[in-house]
């Protein structure tokens, strides 16, 4: 029988009494993690060294800290407003960052907040490298005995929804019980801030053993701040958008590249003439690229797309709002077969329109505006969004493979990587010294699925150049000491200089294709390495247009469309105020131009004569009346950055 509690202390007492001995607990990734309950458990168990606690989770979200200098002046008030002054930072994350977890507490994550735990030996040693779809099996291997999760309560009803995280709980329970182990103790914390999602995300209250509804006030959900989209990001998104087939299936990740891709798809659908002008300015030959031709053209979406992605995010919100995502599917193999072969009757189409869903995901994460959108959806649109198990999203589930193939026609799986080799391997989640930046998550799942589905393609997007300590380096590498996606699964790569289609190609052809999207500063070195290795003919001469692969040429091609608003800084909306957007640009310019001690000294000298009429920005940064020498220097630097990015 489900036990109902109203305080976190009661929940901790009951969890500990129901699970004597070592606590082996699973908690969802992202916003489905009950921060306040986990902090209450941490406080209790940290004081009891005789009680071991192993926590298995991922993506333990932590708001940015203020820091010092100009960055701190910007971040501290923004974080207080955006995340809420009462946002409960996870105590175990703060301890992990200091390598100060109590000896009886161990945290194992399979995906980390990007780069946040690179310096934590505790986090790095206990990272578990797992495909998303293998996590449930791994948790069963660890004999999980408790699962805690945030849930939403049905408005006017009694059911509970796993809402933001329908990804792993049910798969894990099944995997544990399949081992002949006891069903884990299931603990739900009701959060009124979570949007209600019905369908397969909803369960009877009795599914959980403990339901705790702590009193308010309820902290805000963790909101990802929407970042500005650069020329490089837009070029990548525009190239990627040409690979999407009308009537197909779409998976995208998160971040500025995904935002740029979403905006490009919306532009393609809502203003096709302008979209084609932008593409022609970017690359006059793009419409004739074989990969673009194979995807069926650049017209608006007459049929629309079906979204099937492990994460539902800001981009999907815009794609739904503009009618790009609208192709519905149903969990009925016979019906989907009739739709596919053209034998469906009017009743079939009416049923699909009434009961079908056009967007499936396993978890969601986004901005506060994104959560508001989910809360306020009309019922017919809410019913068209289904939160599913990760096993149903990230793979062709056993027993339902035929249905999945019918639903996921012409799939395009868009993911990001940090680097790619000229032979087609991708580096997405870690460094060559073994440290983990984030995690493989579902990327390998989607690459593998692209090879299993007819008409599907994997598209890995990356920026061609990285800046490190004031020095530019190529993200197209000859080789690298860490691999996320092996070269034998090579498919489509996209960066700001174009599209490289590597599927089925021999090594020499791959090297030439990747050379064609390498920044011109690094092309010669790569080609010479390939020739020394005997992988490229000695008489090879690059195409004439390779020399134009420079940031200057790229910005020139897009400049008019950046100025007229076709390619705005924040295509999916912004969490920054207007003045904050100006400050973000200024701080970005300062960071890029002070990466070395010599550069920094030069900028400080230039800044001494800088003045600004942007008093609003100075007030926002607390520098309207600088007092100390340090404040006066900061004010001058900010004034220079504002002037340079006006």
NORCOR-V230589 format. One record per backbone hydrogen bond with DSSP energy under -0.5 kcal/mol. CO is the residue of the C=O (numbers start at 1). NH is the residue of the N-H. E is the energy in kcal/mol with one decimal. If there is no record, write none. Layout:
BEGIN
co & nh & e
CO & NH & E
CO & NH & E
END
This chain:
BEGIN
co & nh & e
3 & 211 & -2.8
5 & 213 & -2.6
6 & 215 & -0.6
7 & 11 & -1.6
8 & 12 & -2.5
9 & 13 & -2.6
10 & 14 & -2.4
11 & 15 & -2.6
12 & 16 & -2.5
13 & 17 & -2.1
14 & 18 & -2.3
15 & 19 & -1.2
22 & 24 & -0.7
23 & 25 & -0.7
23 & 54 & -3.4
24 & 145 & -2.6
24 & 146 & -1.6
25 & 56 & -3.2
26 & 148 & -2.3
29 & 32 & -1.2
30 & 33 & -1.2
32 & 150 & -2.7
33 & 35 & -1.5
34 & 38 & -2.5
35 & 39 & -2.5
36 & 40 & -2.0
37 & 41 & -2.3
38 & 42 & -2.6
39 & 43 & -2.4
40 & 44 & -1.8
41 & 45 & -3.0
42 & 46 & -2.6
43 & 47 & -0.6
44 & 47 & -0.7
45 & 48 & -1.6
48 & 51 & -2.3
50 & 52 & -0.7
52 & 23 & -2.8
53 & 55 & -0.6
53 & 106 & -2.7
54 & 25 & -2.9
54 & 56 & -0.5
55 & 57 & -0.5
55 & 108 & -3.0
56 & 27 & -2.0
57 & 110 & -1.4
58 & 30 & -0.6
59 & 30 & -1.3
59 & 61 & -1.3
68 & 72 & -1.6
69 & 73 & -2.0
70 & 74 & -1.8
71 & 75 & -3.2
72 & 76 & -2.1
73 & 77 & -0.5
74 & 78 & -1.3
75 & 79 & -3.5
76 & 80 & -1.8
77 & 81 & -1.9
78 & 82 & -3.3
79 & 83 & -2.5
79 & 84 & -0.7
80 & 84 & -0.6
84 & 87 & -1.7
87 & 89 & -1.2
90 & 94 & -1.8
91 & 95 & -2.0
92 & 96 & -2.3
93 & 97 & -2.3
94 & 98 & -0.9
95 & 100 & -3.4
96 & 99 & -1.4
102 & 105 & -2.1
104 & 53 & -2.9
106 & 55 & -3.0
108 & 57 & -2.5
109 & 128 & -2.6
110 & 441 & -0.5
111 & 59 & -4.0
113 & 116 & -2.7
115 & 118 & -0.9
117 & 120 & -1.1
119 & 121 & -0.8
120 & 124 & -2.5
121 & 125 & -2.6
122 & 126 & -1.4
124 & 127 & -0.8
127 & 129 & -0.6
128 & 130 & -0.9
131 & 134 & -2.1
132 & 135 & -1.4
134 & 138 & -2.1
135 & 139 & -2.6
136 & 140 & -2.0
137 & 141 & -2.1
138 & 142 & -1.1
139 & 144 & -1.5
140 & 143 & -1.8
145 & 185 & -2.5
146 & 26 & -2.5
147 & 187 & -3.0
148 & 28 & -0.7
149 & 189 & -2.5
151 & 191 & -2.7
152 & 161 & -2.9
154 & 157 & -2.3
159 & 154 & -2.4
160 & 203 & -3.1
161 & 152 & -2.3
162 & 165 & -3.0
164 & 364 & -1.6
167 & 390 & -3.0
168 & 172 & -3.0
169 & 173 & -2.5
170 & 174 & -2.2
171 & 175 & -2.2
172 & 176 & -2.7
173 & 177 & -2.3
174 & 178 & -2.0
175 & 179 & -0.7
176 & 179 & -0.9
176 & 181 & -1.5
177 & 180 & -1.7
185 & 147 & -2.8
185 & 187 & -0.6
186 & 209 & -1.7
186 & 210 & -2.1
187 & 149 & -2.0
188 & 190 & -0.6
188 & 212 & -3.0
189 & 151 & -2.2
190 & 192 & -0.5
191 & 194 & -1.8
198 & 201 & -1.6
199 & 202 & -1.4
201 & 162 & -2.9
203 & 160 & -2.5
204 & 207 & -2.4
205 & 208 & -1.7
209 & 3 & -2.7
210 & 188 & -3.0
211 & 5 & -2.5
212 & 190 & -2.3
212 & 214 & -0.5
217 & 219 & -0.6
222 & 224 & -0.5
223 & 225 & -0.6
228 & 230 & -0.5
230 & 234 & -2.6
231 & 235 & -2.5
232 & 236 & -2.1
233 & 237 & -2.6
234 & 238 & -2.9
235 & 239 & -2.5
236 & 240 & -2.6
237 & 241 & -2.0
238 & 242 & -0.8
239 & 242 & -1.0
240 & 243 & -1.9
241 & 244 & -1.0
245 & 248 & -1.8
248 & 306 & -2.2
249 & 412 & -2.3
250 & 308 & -2.3
251 & 414 & -2.8
255 & 259 & -2.3
256 & 260 & -2.4
257 & 261 & -2.3
258 & 262 & -2.6
259 & 263 & -2.4
260 & 264 & -2.3
261 & 265 & -2.4
262 & 266 & -2.3
263 & 267 & -2.7
264 & 268 & -2.5
265 & 269 & -1.7
266 & 270 & -3.0
267 & 271 & -2.3
271 & 275 & -2.3
272 & 276 & -2.3
273 & 277 & -1.7
274 & 278 & -2.5
275 & 279 & -2.3
276 & 280 & -2.3
277 & 281 & -2.0
278 & 282 & -2.3
279 & 283 & -3.0
283 & 286 & -2.1
285 & 288 & -1.4
286 & 289 & -2.0
289 & 292 & -0.6
289 & 293 & -2.6
290 & 294 & -2.3
291 & 295 & -0.6
292 & 295 & -0.8
292 & 297 & -1.2
293 & 296 & -1.4
300 & 302 & -1.1
304 & 247 & -0.7
305 & 307 & -0.5
305 & 326 & -1.8
305 & 327 & -1.8
306 & 250 & -2.5
306 & 308 & -0.5
307 & 360 & -2.8
309 & 362 & -0.6
310 & 362 & -1.4
310 & 363 & -2.3
311 & 313 & -0.5
312 & 365 & -1.6
313 & 317 & -1.7
314 & 318 & -1.9
315 & 319 & -2.2
316 & 320 & -2.5
317 & 321 & -2.4
318 & 322 & -1.8
319 & 324 & -1.6
319 & 325 & -1.9
320 & 323 & -1.3
324 & 305 & -3.1
324 & 326 & -0.8
326 & 328 & -0.6
329 & 357 & -2.5
330 & 332 & -1.7
332 & 336 & -2.7
333 & 337 & -2.1
334 & 338 & -2.0
335 & 339 & -2.3
336 & 340 & -2.1
337 & 341 & -2.4
338 & 342 & -0.8
338 & 343 & -1.3
338 & 344 & -1.3
339 & 342 & -0.5
345 & 349 & -2.1
346 & 350 & -2.4
347 & 351 & -2.4
348 & 352 & -2.5
349 & 353 & -2.4
350 & 354 & -2.1
351 & 355 & -3.1
352 & 356 & -2.1
357 & 329 & -2.3
358 & 307 & -2.6
359 & 386 & -2.8
360 & 309 & -2.4
361 & 388 & -3.4
362 & 166 & -1.7
362 & 167 & -0.6
363 & 312 & -2.4
366 & 224 & -2.2
367 & 371 & -1.9
368 & 372 & -2.3
369 & 373 & -2.0
370 & 374 & -1.9
371 & 375 & -2.3
372 & 376 & -2.1
373 & 377 & -0.5
374 & 377 & -0.7
378 & 381 & -0.5
378 & 382 & -2.6
379 & 383 & -2.3
380 & 384 & -0.6
381 & 384 & -0.6
382 & 385 & -1.5
384 & 358 & -1.5
384 & 359 & -1.6
384 & 386 & -0.5
386 & 361 & -2.0
386 & 388 & -0.6
389 & 392 & -1.2
389 & 393 & -1.0
390 & 394 & -2.8
395 & 397 & -1.2
397 & 400 & -2.1
400 & 404 & -2.3
401 & 405 & -2.3
402 & 406 & -1.9
403 & 407 & -2.2
404 & 408 & -2.8
407 & 409 & -0.7
408 & 411 & -0.8
410 & 249 & -1.1
411 & 457 & -2.1
412 & 251 & -2.1
412 & 414 & -0.7
413 & 415 & -0.6
413 & 459 & -3.1
415 & 461 & -3.1
419 & 427 & -2.9
420 & 477 & -2.7
421 & 424 & -1.9
425 & 421 & -2.6
426 & 428 & -0.6
426 & 484 & -3.2
426 & 485 & -1.7
427 & 418 & -2.4
427 & 419 & -2.0
429 & 437 & -2.6
429 & 438 & -1.7
431 & 434 & -1.8
435 & 431 & -2.8
437 & 115 & -2.7
438 & 112 & -2.3
440 & 443 & -2.2
441 & 132 & -2.5
442 & 446 & -2.1
443 & 447 & -2.3
444 & 448 & -2.8
445 & 449 & -2.5
446 & 450 & -2.1
447 & 451 & -0.9
448 & 451 & -0.7
448 & 452 & -0.8
449 & 453 & -2.1
453 & 456 & -1.5
454 & 410 & -0.7
457 & 413 & -2.4
458 & 492 & -2.0
459 & 415 & -2.4
459 & 461 & -0.6
460 & 494 & -2.2
461 & 417 & -2.3
464 & 475 & -2.9
464 & 476 & -0.6
466 & 473 & -2.6
468 & 471 & -1.6
471 & 468 & -2.8
473 & 466 & -2.7
475 & 420 & -2.5
475 & 477 & -0.7
477 & 422 & -2.2
484 & 486 & -0.5
485 & 426 & -2.5
486 & 489 & -1.9
487 & 490 & -1.8
491 & 502 & -2.9
492 & 460 & -2.6
493 & 500 & -3.0
494 & 462 & -2.1
495 & 498 & -1.9
498 & 495 & -2.0
499 & 501 & -0.5
500 & 493 & -2.5
500 & 502 & -0.8
502 & 505 & -2.0
506 & 510 & -2.2
507 & 511 & -2.4
508 & 512 & -2.2
509 & 513 & -2.4
510 & 514 & -2.7
511 & 515 & -2.2
512 & 516 & -1.6
514 & 517 & -1.2
515 & 518 & -1.4
519 & 522 & -2.3
519 & 523 & -0.6
520 & 524 & -0.5
522 & 526 & -1.7
523 & 527 & -2.6
524 & 528 & -2.4
525 & 529 & -2.0
526 & 530 & -2.3
527 & 531 & -2.2
528 & 532 & -2.4
529 & 533 & -1.7
530 & 535 & -2.8
530 & 536 & -0.8
531 & 534 & -1.4
537 & 540 & -1.5
543 & 546 & -1.5
544 & 547 & -1.1
545 & 548 & -1.7
546 & 549 & -1.9
548 & 550 & -2.4
549 & 520 & -2.7
550 & 554 & -2.2
551 & 555 & -2.6
552 & 556 & -2.0
553 & 557 & -1.8
554 & 558 & -1.4
555 & 559 & -1.2
558 & 561 & -0.5
558 & 562 & -1.8
559 & 563 & -2.2
560 & 564 & -1.9
561 & 566 & -0.7
561 & 567 & -2.3
562 & 565 & -0.5
565 & 568 & -0.6
568 & 571 & -0.5
569 & 229 & -2.8
570 & 573 & -1.6
577 & 581 & -2.2
578 & 582 & -1.5
579 & 583 & -2.0
580 & 584 & -2.9
581 & 585 & -1.9
582 & 586 & -2.0
583 & 587 & -3.1
584 & 588 & -2.4
585 & 589 & -2.1
586 & 590 & -2.4
587 & 591 & -2.5
588 & 592 & -2.1
589 & 593 & -1.6
590 & 594 & -0.5
591 & 594 & -0.9
596 & 600 & -2.9
597 & 601 & -2.3
598 & 602 & -2.1
599 & 603 & -2.4
600 & 604 & -2.5
601 & 605 & -2.0
602 & 606 & -2.2
603 & 607 & -2.5
604 & 608 & -1.0
605 & 608 & -0.6
606 & 609 & -1.1
607 & 610 & -2.0
613 & 615 & -1.7
614 & 618 & -1.6
615 & 619 & -2.6
616 & 620 & -2.4
617 & 621 & -1.7
618 & 623 & -3.2
618 & 624 & -0.6
619 & 622 & -1.6
623 & 626 & -0.7
628 & 632 & -2.0
629 & 633 & -2.3
630 & 634 & -2.3
631 & 635 & -2.5
632 & 636 & -2.0
633 & 637 & -2.6
634 & 638 & -2.7
635 & 639 & -2.4
636 & 640 & -2.2
637 & 641 & -2.6
638 & 642 & -2.7
639 & 643 & -2.2
640 & 644 & -2.6
641 & 645 & -1.3
643 & 646 & -1.0
END
